[in-house]
Amino acid sequence: MSGPVLESLFAHKAWANARLVEALRAAPAETDRRQMAIILHTLDHTGIVDRIFRGHLLGQPHGEAAIVAGVRPQIDALGERLAATDAWYRAYVAGVTEAELAETITFAFVGDDDAGAMTRAQILAHIITHGAAHRGAIGKMMEDAGIPGAPDMVTTLVSRGG
């Protein structure tokens, strides 16, 4: 994974998350509260996992006790947390070296304390694919709930000059 590729992937992730938060803020008032709660918990889960792995990359405690919040996330606070975490990852990949990407980090998984070990590159790949998978699932949930979707494709971002 090269610097420019990582920077592009994380720029896309930040853009797609921001568009998704905008779409959720604009959801019709009559949207089923249970469906919206599931959508918000799913999106929040991606941010929690991002913060957990940020802690692993930094070699610091991440402060997360679970991978799913115990309370319904509020959209404004969720949007702020996602934006801050996305900004951190963008800065991180802008400065990470190939040698650092090859370093293996050991950690305990949240919830079961099983041992894990991944290279920094593998962690970054996981962050990208994990978020993309959940955004896709959220898009389907939004469609089922009658909420207009958000742009998510790299092609859309690139064609708009982002």
WOTA-V766911 format. One record per residue. N is the residue number from 0. SS is DSSP state (H for helix, E for strand, L for the rest). OMEGA is omega in whole degrees, -180 to 180 (NA if undefined). Layout:
N,SS,OMEGA ; N,SS,OMEGA
This chain:
0,L,-180 ; 1,L,179 ; 2,H,-179 ; 3,H,179 ; 4,H,179 ; 5,H,180 ; 6,H,179 ; 7,H,-180 ; 8,H,-179 ; 9,H,172 ; 10,H,178 ; 11,H,-179 ; 12,H,-180 ; 13,H,179 ; 14,H,-178 ; 15,H,177 ; 16,H,179 ; 17,H,179 ; 18,H,179 ; 19,H,178 ; 20,H,177 ; 21,H,-180 ; 22,H,180 ; 23,H,175 ; 24,H,-178 ; 25,L,-178 ; 26,L,179 ; 27,L,-179 ; 28,L,-177 ; 29,L,179 ; 30,L,179 ; 31,L,-177 ; 32,H,180 ; 33,H,178 ; 34,H,179 ; 35,H,179 ; 36,H,179 ; 37,H,178 ; 38,H,-178 ; 39,H,177 ; 40,H,180 ; 41,H,178 ; 42,H,178 ; 43,H,178 ; 44,H,-180 ; 45,H,179 ; 46,H,178 ; 47,H,179 ; 48,H,176 ; 49,H,-178 ; 50,H,177 ; 51,H,-178 ; 52,H,172 ; 53,H,177 ; 54,H,178 ; 55,H,180 ; 56,H,-180 ; 57,H,-175 ; 58,L,-177 ; 59,L,174 ; 60,L,-178 ; 61,L,176 ; 62,L,-179 ; 63,L,-179 ; 64,L,-177 ; 65,L,180 ; 66,L,175 ; 67,L,-179 ; 68,L,179 ; 69,L,179 ; 70,L,180 ; 71,L,178 ; 72,L,175 ; 73,L,-170 ; 74,H,-178 ; 75,H,179 ; 76,H,178 ; 77,H,179 ; 78,H,179 ; 79,H,180 ; 80,H,179 ; 81,H,-179 ; 82,H,-180 ; 83,H,180 ; 84,H,177 ; 85,H,178 ; 86,H,178 ; 87,H,-179 ; 88,H,178 ; 89,H,177 ; 90,H,-179 ; 91,H,-177 ; 92,H,177 ; 93,H,-177 ; 94,H,-177 ; 95,L,-179 ; 96,L,177 ; 97,H,179 ; 98,H,178 ; 99,H,180 ; 100,H,-179 ; 101,H,-179 ; 102,L,176 ; 103,E,178 ; 104,E,175 ; 105,E,-176 ; 106,E,174 ; 107,E,177 ; 108,L,179 ; 109,L,175 ; 110,L,-178 ; 111,L,179 ; 112,L,173 ; 113,L,-180 ; 114,E,176 ; 115,E,176 ; 116,E,179 ; 117,E,171 ; 118,E,177 ; 119,H,179 ; 120,H,179 ; 121,H,177 ; 122,H,-180 ; 123,H,176 ; 124,H,178 ; 125,H,-180 ; 126,H,180 ; 127,H,-175 ; 128,H,179 ; 129,H,180 ; 130,H,-180 ; 131,H,180 ; 132,H,-179 ; 133,H,175 ; 134,H,177 ; 135,H,178 ; 136,H,178 ; 137,H,177 ; 138,H,178 ; 139,H,178 ; 140,H,178 ; 141,H,178 ; 142,H,180 ; 143,H,-179 ; 144,H,180 ; 145,L,179 ; 146,L,177 ; 147,L,-176 ; 148,L,-180 ; 149,L,176 ; 150,L,-175 ; 151,L,-172 ; 152,L,175 ; 153,H,-179 ; 154,H,178 ; 155,H,179 ; 156,H,-176 ; 157,H,-178 ; 158,H,178 ; 159,L,176 ; 160,L,-178 ; 161,L,NA
